[in-house]
């Protein structure tokens, strides 16, 4: 059993390698596997702009929030409801 598991693993690896390479060539496996490393300058610029905008959004979310009024001050402003039941 100790020898059988590695032998089966190596066999499956060699059997699946041509299939995986064919799927990569067609573009089914990995969205950019057929054109890996060929990002244009425009793509790089768009990605850097998106990263910059995300960094700015994170900075805004980390900024301290505006102070809120306390619940007791808000309760004082609420008009009390008449609790008497009208019959």
N, C-alpha and C positions, 0 to 999 in steps of 0.2 A: 504494500500500500504506500510505503514511503517513497518508493521509486516510481510508482505508477502515476502519482499526481503531477510531478514535474514533467514526466514524459508526455502526459496528456496536454499539459499547458503549453509546452514547446510545439507540439503537433498542431494545436489549435492556432497558435500564433503564426506559424508558417502557412497554415491553410487559409487564414483570414487576411493575411497581408495583401495578396493581390486584390481581394475584394475591397479592402479599405482604400487602397491606392486608386482603384477605379472610381470609387465613390467620391474621393477627393478631387479627382480630375474632372468629374462631371459637375461638381459643385454641390452635391447633396450633403456631403459631410463637411461641415465647417462653412460658414457663409463667405469667407474670403480666402479659402484655402488654395484656390486655383491662381489667385493673383496676390498672394501674400507678399508683403514688402513693397508693393507698388502704389503706395498712397501718394496722391498728387499733392501739390502745394496748396491747392484749394481745399482739399479734404483736411489737411493739417490745420489750415487757418480756421475752417468751420469748427473743428473739434476744439481748438484752443479758445475760440470765442464762447463755445458752449460751456467749457470748463470755467472760464472767467465769470460768466453769468451765474453758474451754480455756486461759485465761491462767494459772489456778492450776495446771493440769496441766503446762503448759510450765515454770512456775517449779519444780515438783517435779522435772521431768526435768533441769533445769539445776543443781539442788542437787548438791553434791558427794556422791559415793557413799560408802558405808561402807568403811572400810579393810578390805582383804582380807588374809588370812594369806599369807605367801610360799609359793611352791611347795616350797621346801626344808623348811619346817616341816611342810607337809602330807605330804611324802614320808617324813619321819621317823615319822609316825603310821601309815603304811600297813604292814600286816603283809606281809613278803616271802613270795612264793609259792615253794614248793619246786620247783625246776627239774629235779629228777631224774625220769626217765621210769620208771614202774612197769611191769615186764614180767611 
